[in-house]
């Protein structure tokens, strides 16, 4: 079995675990810790990739930067929101995506 298949199966198992642990929708009780863990894992993976990835073209860097800009805009939108509590939830959800 190649390492790519092992990584793909581990990722699929992780996504299935997240799908079955969380309740979906806006139920915060079951989703909060899952979102926190996902954000911490993603940040750790991003740092590891930046430090240890071989030099070369960074495929997807532009897409990641654009999505980070959307997440930042979502977070800043709390300041002019009519319902800041709803905007806070959506900003956290966007960050965890």
N, CA, C and O atoms as CSV, one atom per row, in Angstrom:
chain,resi,resn,atom,element,x,y,z
A,1,UNK,N,N,0.853,-1.173,0.000
A,1,UNK,CA,C,0.000,0.000,0.000
A,1,UNK,C,C,0.901,1.239,0.000
A,1,UNK,O,O,1.823,1.343,0.809
A,2,UNK,N,N,0.632,2.161,-0.896
A,2,UNK,CA,C,1.473,3.353,-1.008
A,2,UNK,C,C,1.149,4.354,0.105
A,2,UNK,O,O,0.052,4.336,0.664
A,3,UNK,N,N,2.103,5.219,0.418
A,3,UNK,CA,C,1.845,6.230,1.461
A,3,UNK,C,C,0.687,7.160,1.108
A,3,UNK,O,O,-0.017,7.634,2.000
A,4,UNK,N,N,0.486,7.423,-0.167
A,4,UNK,CA,C,-0.626,8.286,-0.573
A,4,UNK,C,C,-1.974,7.667,-0.214
A,4,UNK,O,O,-2.890,8.368,0.217
A,5,UNK,N,N,-2.090,6.369,-0.392
A,5,UNK,CA,C,-3.344,5.690,-0.066
A,5,UNK,C,C,-3.569,5.698,1.447
A,5,UNK,O,O,-4.693,5.884,1.913
A,6,UNK,N,N,-2.503,5.497,2.200
A,6,UNK,CA,C,-2.624,5.512,3.660
A,6,UNK,C,C,-3.079,6.887,4.144
A,6,UNK,O,O,-3.954,6.983,5.004
A,7,UNK,N,N,-2.487,7.953,3.594
A,7,UNK,CA,C,-2.870,9.309,3.978
A,7,UNK,C,C,-4.319,9.583,3.586
A,7,UNK,O,O,-5.071,10.184,4.354
A,8,UNK,N,N,-4.707,9.143,2.394
A,8,UNK,CA,C,-6.083,9.360,1.936
A,8,UNK,C,C,-7.079,8.623,2.836
A,8,UNK,O,O,-8.126,9.175,3.177
A,9,UNK,N,N,-6.768,7.397,3.219
A,9,UNK,CA,C,-7.662,6.648,4.094
A,9,UNK,C,C,-7.730,7.261,5.489
A,9,UNK,O,O,-8.798,7.290,6.100
A,10,UNK,N,N,-6.592,7.755,6.001
A,10,UNK,CA,C,-6.597,8.409,7.311
A,10,UNK,C,C,-7.422,9.696,7.270
A,10,UNK,O,O,-8.164,9.990,8.207
A,11,UNK,N,N,-7.291,10.454,6.194
A,11,UNK,CA,C,-8.070,11.682,6.047
A,11,UNK,C,C,-9.565,11.374,5.945
A,11,UNK,O,O,-10.389,12.064,6.545
A,12,UNK,N,N,-9.906,10.340,5.187
A,12,UNK,CA,C,-11.306,9.948,5.060
A,12,UNK,C,C,-11.869,9.496,6.410
A,12,UNK,O,O,-13.004,9.828,6.753
A,13,UNK,N,N,-11.084,8.746,7.168
A,13,UNK,CA,C,-11.542,8.305,8.486
A,13,UNK,C,C,-11.719,9.493,9.420
A,13,UNK,O,O,-12.669,9.528,10.202
A,14,UNK,N,N,-10.815,10.466,9.348
A,14,UNK,CA,C,-10.942,11.661,10.178
A,14,UNK,C,C,-12.182,12.472,9.833
A,14,UNK,O,O,-12.879,12.962,10.722
A,15,UNK,N,N,-12.453,12.612,8.551
A,15,UNK,CA,C,-13.642,13.355,8.134
A,15,UNK,C,C,-14.924,12.627,8.538
A,15,UNK,O,O,-15.901,13.263,8.935
A,16,UNK,N,N,-14.923,11.312,8.439
A,16,UNK,CA,C,-16.089,10.553,8.899
A,16,UNK,C,C,-16.288,10.698,10.400
A,16,UNK,O,O,-17.419,10.813,10.871
A,17,UNK,N,N,-15.201,10.694,11.147
A,17,UNK,CA,C,-15.284,10.880,12.590
A,17,UNK,C,C,-15.885,12.241,12.927
A,17,UNK,O,O,-16.753,12.343,13.794
A,18,UNK,N,N,-15.425,13.282,12.245
A,18,UNK,CA,C,-15.969,14.626,12.472
A,18,UNK,C,C,-17.448,14.673,12.095
A,18,UNK,O,O,-18.250,15.285,12.799
A,19,UNK,N,N,-17.805,14.033,10.996
A,19,UNK,CA,C,-19.207,14.046,10.563
A,19,UNK,C,C,-20.123,13.363,11.579
A,19,UNK,O,O,-21.261,13.790,11.773
A,20,UNK,N,N,-19.636,12.313,12.222
A,20,UNK,CA,C,-20.486,11.598,13.171
A,20,UNK,C,C,-20.446,12.193,14.573
A,20,UNK,O,O,-21.388,12.008,15.344
A,21,UNK,N,N,-19.366,12.907,14.921
A,21,UNK,CA,C,-19.277,13.519,16.248
A,21,UNK,C,C,-20.129,14.780,16.321
A,21,UNK,O,O,-20.840,14.995,17.303
A,22,UNK,N,N,-20.060,15.609,15.293
A,22,UNK,CA,C,-20.799,16.868,15.312
A,22,UNK,C,C,-22.252,16.631,14.914
A,22,UNK,O,O,-22.590,15.674,14.217
A,23,UNK,N,N,-23.085,17.539,15.384
A,23,UNK,CA,C,-24.511,17.418,15.076
A,23,UNK,C,C,-24.893,18.205,13.836
A,23,UNK,O,O,-25.978,18.002,13.291
A,24,UNK,N,N,-24.027,19.099,13.378
A,24,UNK,CA,C,-24.343,19.917,12.227
A,24,UNK,C,C,-25.221,21.090,12.605
A,24,UNK,O,O,-25.653,21.207,13.751
A,25,UNK,N,N,-25.479,21.937,11.667
A,25,UNK,CA,C,-26.331,23.092,11.919
A,25,UNK,C,C,-25.704,24.071,12.893
A,25,UNK,O,O,-24.501,24.328,12.844
A,26,UNK,N,N,-26.517,24.606,13.767
A,26,UNK,CA,C,-26.042,25.625,14.704
A,26,UNK,C,C,-26.020,25.114,16.146
A,26,UNK,O,O,-26.016,25.912,17.083
A,27,UNK,N,N,-26.007,23.805,16.330
A,27,UNK,CA,C,-25.920,23.234,17.665
A,27,UNK,C,C,-24.495,23.418,18.175
A,27,UNK,O,O,-23.588,22.685,17.782
A,28,UNK,N,N,-24.304,24.397,19.049
A,28,UNK,CA,C,-22.959,24.754,19.483
A,28,UNK,C,C,-22.354,23.765,20.468
A,28,UNK,O,O,-21.131,23.641,20.535
A,29,UNK,N,N,-23.161,23.075,21.216
A,29,UNK,CA,C,-22.634,22.205,22.269
A,29,UNK,C,C,-21.717,21.126,21.709
A,29,UNK,O,O,-20.639,20.891,22.255
A,30,UNK,N,N,-22.121,20.481,20.650
A,30,UNK,CA,C,-21.306,19.392,20.101
A,30,UNK,C,C,-20.275,19.875,19.087
A,30,UNK,O,O,-19.357,19.128,18.748
A,31,UNK,N,N,-20.403,21.092,18.600
A,31,UNK,CA,C,-19.514,21.568,17.550
A,31,UNK,C,C,-18.345,22.400,18.046
A,31,UNK,O,O,-17.339,22.509,17.345
A,32,UNK,N,N,-18.440,22.987,19.222
A,32,UNK,CA,C,-17.421,23.925,19.677
A,32,UNK,C,C,-16.048,23.279,19.785
A,32,UNK,O,O,-15.075,23.783,19.224
A,33,UNK,N,N,-15.969,22.172,20.501
A,33,UNK,CA,C,-14.657,21.538,20.688
A,33,UNK,C,C,-14.136,20.944,19.390
A,33,UNK,O,O,-12.925,20.899,19.176
A,34,UNK,N,N,-15.014,20.495,18.538
A,34,UNK,CA,C,-14.577,19.991,17.243
A,34,UNK,C,C,-13.963,21.100,16.412
A,34,UNK,O,O,-12.933,20.894,15.771
A,35,UNK,N,N,-14.582,22.282,16.411
A,35,UNK,CA,C,-14.036,23.418,15.674
A,35,UNK,C,C,-12.689,23.841,16.243
A,35,UNK,O,O,-11.771,24.154,15.485
A,36,UNK,N,N,-12.557,23.854,17.564
A,36,UNK,CA,C,-11.291,24.238,18.189
A,36,UNK,C,C,-10.188,23.258,17.785
A,36,UNK,O,O,-9.088,23.672,17.421
A,37,UNK,N,N,-10.483,21.971,17.851
A,37,UNK,CA,C,-9.485,20.964,17.487
A,37,UNK,C,C,-9.108,21.084,16.012
A,37,UNK,O,O,-7.931,20.981,15.667
A,38,UNK,N,N,-10.091,21.301,15.143
A,38,UNK,CA,C,-9.798,21.442,13.716
A,38,UNK,C,C,-8.922,22.655,13.433
A,38,UNK,O,O,-7.999,22.577,12.622
A,39,UNK,N,N,-9.201,23.771,14.092
A,39,UNK,CA,C,-8.389,24.978,13.884
A,39,UNK,C,C,-6.960,24.742,14.363
A,39,UNK,O,O,-6.010,25.128,13.680
A,40,UNK,N,N,-6.794,24.115,15.526
A,40,UNK,CA,C,-5.446,23.858,16.041
A,40,UNK,C,C,-4.686,22.875,15.154
A,40,UNK,O,O,-3.499,23.071,14.895
A,41,UNK,N,N,-5.351,21.824,14.686
A,41,UNK,CA,C,-4.701,20.880,13.778
A,41,UNK,C,C,-4.293,21.546,12.465
A,41,UNK,O,O,-3.193,21.314,11.963
A,42,UNK,N,N,-5.171,22.365,11.916
A,42,UNK,CA,C,-4.860,23.044,10.664
A,42,UNK,C,C,-3.705,24.023,10.832
A,42,UNK,O,O,-2.840,24.117,9.962
A,43,UNK,N,N,-3.686,24.751,11.940
A,43,UNK,CA,C,-2.583,25.688,12.179
A,43,UNK,C,C,-1.265,24.942,12.347
A,43,UNK,O,O,-0.240,25.361,11.809
A,44,UNK,N,N,-1.288,23.847,13.084
A,44,UNK,CA,C,-0.072,23.050,13.244
A,44,UNK,C,C,0.410,22.468,11.929
A,44,UNK,O,O,1.610,22.457,11.654
A,45,UNK,N,N,-0.515,21.984,11.117
A,45,UNK,CA,C,-0.153,21.434,9.817
A,45,UNK,C,C,0.406,22.519,8.903
A,45,UNK,O,O,1.374,22.280,8.182
A,46,UNK,N,N,-0.187,23.701,8.926
A,46,UNK,CA,C,0.301,24.793,8.091
A,46,UNK,C,C,1.719,25.194,8.493
A,46,UNK,O,O,2.569,25.409,7.629
A,47,UNK,N,N,1.977,25.295,9.776
A,47,UNK,CA,C,3.321,25.641,10.245
A,47,UNK,C,C,4.311,24.554,9.855
A,47,UNK,O,O,5.412,24.855,9.394
A,48,UNK,N,N,3.931,23.290,10.036
A,48,UNK,CA,C,4.820,22.188,9.670
A,48,UNK,C,C,5.121,22.197,8.176
A,48,UNK,O,O,6.260,21.964,7.771
A,49,UNK,N,N,4.120,22.462,7.364
A,49,UNK,CA,C,4.348,22.511,5.917
A,49,UNK,C,C,5.257,23.668,5.528
A,49,UNK,O,O,6.117,23.522,4.659
A,50,UNK,N,N,5.070,24.813,6.167
A,50,UNK,CA,C,5.925,25.952,5.847
A,50,UNK,C,C,7.374,25.707,6.266
A,50,UNK,O,O,8.301,26.149,5.587
A,51,UNK,N,N,7.569,25.010,7.375
A,51,UNK,CA,C,8.926,24.781,7.870
A,51,UNK,C,C,9.631,23.615,7.189
A,51,UNK,O,O,10.833,23.687,6.935
A,52,UNK,N,N,8.907,22.549,6.891
A,52,UNK,CA,C,9.551,21.319,6.455
A,52,UNK,C,C,9.274,20.905,5.016
A,52,UNK,O,O,9.833,19.911,4.552
A,53,UNK,N,N,8.441,21.625,4.312
A,53,UNK,CA,C,8.150,21.270,2.924
A,53,UNK,C,C,9.358,21.605,2.054
A,53,UNK,O,O,10.042,22.601,2.289
A,54,UNK,N,N,9.615,20.776,1.056
A,54,UNK,CA,C,10.745,21.081,0.175
A,54,UNK,C,C,10.492,22.364,-0.610
A,54,UNK,O,O,9.349,22.740,-0.870
A,55,UNK,N,N,11.577,23.017,-0.976
A,55,UNK,CA,C,11.457,24.260,-1.744
A,55,UNK,C,C,10.844,23.952,-3.104
A,55,UNK,O,O,11.058,22.885,-3.680
A,56,UNK,N,N,10.096,24.889,-3.586
A,56,UNK,CA,C,9.457,24.711,-4.885
A,56,UNK,C,C,8.167,25.501,-4.936
A,56,UNK,O,O,7.861,26.295,-4.047
A,57,UNK,N,N,7.436,25.267,-5.977
A,57,UNK,CA,C,6.175,25.985,-6.162
A,57,UNK,C,C,5.188,25.564,-5.077
A,57,UNK,O,O,5.047,24.379,-4.777
A,58,UNK,N,N,4.518,26.535,-4.504
A,58,UNK,CA,C,3.514,26.294,-3.463
A,58,UNK,C,C,2.138,26.235,-4.118
A,58,UNK,O,O,1.436,27.242,-4.205
A,59,UNK,N,N,1.764,25.049,-4.574
A,59,UNK,CA,C,0.471,24.883,-5.216
A,59,UNK,C,C,-0.634,25.133,-4.207
A,59,UNK,O,O,-0.619,24.577,-3.109
A,60,UNK,N,N,-1.578,25.956,-4.573
A,60,UNK,CA,C,-2.703,26.253,-3.705
A,60,UNK,C,C,-2.472,27.419,-2.762
A,60,UNK,O,O,-3.364,27.764,-1.987
A,61,UNK,N,N,-1.292,28.038,-2.808
A,61,UNK,CA,C,-1.007,29.151,-1.897
A,61,UNK,C,C,-1.942,30.332,-2.176
A,61,UNK,O,O,-2.410,30.982,-1.240
A,62,UNK,N,N,-2.215,30.609,-3.436
A,62,UNK,CA,C,-3.106,31.726,-3.773
A,62,UNK,C,C,-4.528,31.443,-3.281
A,62,UNK,O,O,-5.197,32.336,-2.760
A,63,UNK,N,N,-4.981,30.217,-3.446
A,63,UNK,CA,C,-6.324,29.857,-2.966
A,63,UNK,C,C,-6.409,29.950,-1.449
A,63,UNK,O,O,-7.400,30.440,-0.908
A,64,UNK,N,N,-5.373,29.479,-0.765
A,64,UNK,CA,C,-5.358,29.556,0.697
A,64,UNK,C,C,-5.331,31.007,1.163
A,64,UNK,O,O,-5.992,31.352,2.143
A,65,UNK,N,N,-4.578,31.859,0.475
A,65,UNK,CA,C,-4.518,33.273,0.846
A,65,UNK,C,C,-5.863,33.960,0.617
A,65,UNK,O,O,-6.286,34.780,1.431
A,66,UNK,N,N,-6.531,33.631,-0.480
A,66,UNK,CA,C,-7.848,34.216,-0.739
A,66,UNK,C,C,-8.877,33.752,0.288
A,66,UNK,O,O,-9.718,34.537,0.725
A,67,UNK,N,N,-8.812,32.479,0.672
A,67,UNK,CA,C,-9.749,32.008,1.689
A,67,UNK,C,C,-9.450,32.647,3.039
A,67,UNK,O,O,-10.370,32.941,3.802
A,68,UNK,N,N,-8.170,32.864,3.342
A,68,UNK,CA,C,-7.808,33.567,4.580
A,68,UNK,C,C,-8.350,34.996,4.556
A,68,UNK,O,O,-8.770,35.516,5.589
A,69,UNK,N,N,-8.340,35.628,3.387
A,69,UNK,CA,C,-8.896,36.978,3.270
A,69,UNK,C,C,-10.406,36.971,3.509
A,69,UNK,O,O,-10.936,37.880,4.148
A,70,UNK,N,N,-11.098,35.955,3.000
A,70,UNK,CA,C,-12.545,35.846,3.241
A,70,UNK,C,C,-12.813,35.622,4.726
A,70,UNK,O,O,-13.743,36.207,5.282
A,71,UNK,N,N,-12.006,34.779,5.373
A,71,UNK,CA,C,-12.173,34.534,6.810
A,71,UNK,C,C,-11.916,35.817,7.600
A,71,UNK,O,O,-12.629,36.107,8.561
A,72,UNK,N,N,-10.904,36.583,7.200
A,72,UNK,CA,C,-10.618,37.848,7.884
A,72,UNK,C,C,-11.761,38.839,7.686
A,72,UNK,O,O,-12.146,39.530,8.629
A,73,UNK,N,N,-12.301,38.919,6.486
A,73,UNK,CA,C,-13.433,39.808,6.228
A,73,UNK,C,C,-14.652,39.397,7.047
A,73,UNK,O,O,-15.380,40.247,7.561
A,74,UNK,N,N,-14.868,38.094,7.165
A,74,UNK,CA,C,-15.981,37.607,7.983
A,74,UNK,C,C,-15.788,38.014,9.434
A,74,UNK,O,O,-16.749,38.396,10.102
A,75,UNK,N,N,-14.555,37.938,9.930
A,75,UNK,CA,C,-14.285,38.325,11.321
A,75,UNK,C,C,-14.448,39.829,11.516
A,75,UNK,O,O,-14.990,40.265,12.532
A,76,UNK,N,N,-13.989,40.619,10.561
A,76,UNK,CA,C,-14.105,42.081,10.671
A,76,UNK,C,C,-15.561,42.519,10.570
A,76,UNK,O,O,-15.939,43.551,11.124
A,77,UNK,N,N,-16.380,41.739,9.866
A,77,UNK,CA,C,-17.781,42.122,9.684
A,77,UNK,C,C,-18.565,42.138,10.995
A,77,UNK,O,O,-19.680,42.658,11.040
A,78,UNK,N,N,-18.000,41.581,12.051
A,78,UNK,CA,C,-18.652,41.633,13.360
A,78,UNK,C,C,-18.841,43.085,13.798
A,78,UNK,O,O,-19.821,43.416,14.465
A,79,UNK,N,N,-17.899,43.945,13.419
A,79,UNK,CA,C,-17.927,45.342,13.887
A,79,UNK,C,C,-19.108,46.129,13.318
A,79,UNK,O,O,-19.560,47.071,13.968
A,80,UNK,N,N,-19.622,45.794,12.156
A,80,UNK,CA,C,-20.747,46.541,11.595
A,80,UNK,C,C,-22.025,45.694,11.499
A,80,UNK,O,O,-22.995,46.092,10.854
A,81,UNK,N,N,-22.014,44.561,12.128
A,81,UNK,CA,C,-23.141,43.651,12.031
A,81,UNK,C,C,-24.335,44.131,12.850
A,81,UNK,O,O,-24.174,44.748,13.903
A,82,UNK,N,N,-25.535,43.837,12.350
A,82,UNK,CA,C,-26.761,44.122,13.081
A,82,UNK,C,C,-26.929,43.119,14.219
A,82,UNK,O,O,-27.436,43.459,15.288
A,83,UNK,N,N,-26.502,41.892,13.983
A,83,UNK,CA,C,-26.537,40.841,15.003
A,83,UNK,C,C,-25.111,40.314,15.197
A,83,UNK,O,O,-24.730,39.317,14.584
A,84,UNK,N,N,-24.326,40.982,16.048
A,84,UNK,CA,C,-22.924,40.582,16.202
A,84,UNK,C,C,-22.742,39.158,16.717
A,84,UNK,O,O,-21.746,38.513,16.391
A,85,UNK,N,N,-23.676,38.659,17.509
A,85,UNK,CA,C,-23.520,37.292,18.013
A,85,UNK,C,C,-23.607,36.267,16.881
A,85,UNK,O,O,-22.877,35.275,16.883
A,86,UNK,N,N,-24.486,36.501,15.931
A,86,UNK,CA,C,-24.568,35.622,14.762
A,86,UNK,C,C,-23.344,35.731,13.879
A,86,UNK,O,O,-22.865,34.733,13.341
A,87,UNK,N,N,-22.838,36.949,13.730
A,87,UNK,CA,C,-21.627,37.147,12.931
A,87,UNK,C,C,-20.424,36.497,13.599
A,87,UNK,O,O,-19.544,35.970,12.919
A,88,UNK,N,N,-20.381,36.531,14.934
A,88,UNK,CA,C,-19.299,35.877,15.668
A,88,UNK,C,C,-19.307,34.360,15.402
A,88,UNK,O,O,-18.257,33.757,15.181
A,89,UNK,N,N,-20.487,33.765,15.428
A,89,UNK,CA,C,-20.588,32.327,15.155
A,89,UNK,C,C,-20.150,31.991,13.734
A,89,UNK,O,O,-19.435,31.014,13.511
A,90,UNK,N,N,-20.584,32.804,12.777
A,90,UNK,CA,C,-20.212,32.548,11.386
A,90,UNK,C,C,-18.722,32.774,11.148
A,90,UNK,O,O,-18.108,32.061,10.355
A,91,UNK,N,N,-18.131,33.767,11.832
A,91,UNK,CA,C,-16.687,33.986,11.703
A,91,UNK,C,C,-15.914,32.789,12.248
A,91,UNK,O,O,-14.926,32.364,11.648
A,92,UNK,N,N,-16.354,32.244,13.378
A,92,UNK,CA,C,-15.698,31.058,13.930
A,92,UNK,C,C,-15.867,29.851,13.014
A,92,UNK,O,O,-14.937,29.063,12.835
A,93,UNK,N,N,-17.050,29.712,12.439
A,93,UNK,CA,C,-17.292,28.599,11.522
A,93,UNK,C,C,-16.434,28.741,10.279
A,93,UNK,O,O,-15.880,27.753,9.798
A,94,UNK,N,N,-16.313,29.952,9.750
A,94,UNK,CA,C,-15.479,30.163,8.570
A,94,UNK,C,C,-14.022,29.877,8.890
A,94,UNK,O,O,-13.314,29.291,8.071
A,95,UNK,N,N,-13.571,30.272,10.047
A,95,UNK,CA,C,-12.182,30.005,10.446
A,95,UNK,C,C,-11.938,28.495,10.553
A,95,UNK,O,O,-10.875,28.015,10.161
A,96,UNK,N,N,-12.890,27.761,11.068
A,96,UNK,CA,C,-12.694,26.321,11.194
A,96,UNK,C,C,-12.740,25.625,9.830
A,96,UNK,O,O,-12.150,24.558,9.661
A,97,UNK,N,N,-13.436,26.220,8.861
A,97,UNK,CA,C,-13.415,25.642,7.502
A,97,UNK,C,C,-12.038,25.769,6.924
A,97,UNK,O,O,-11.802,25.346,5.792
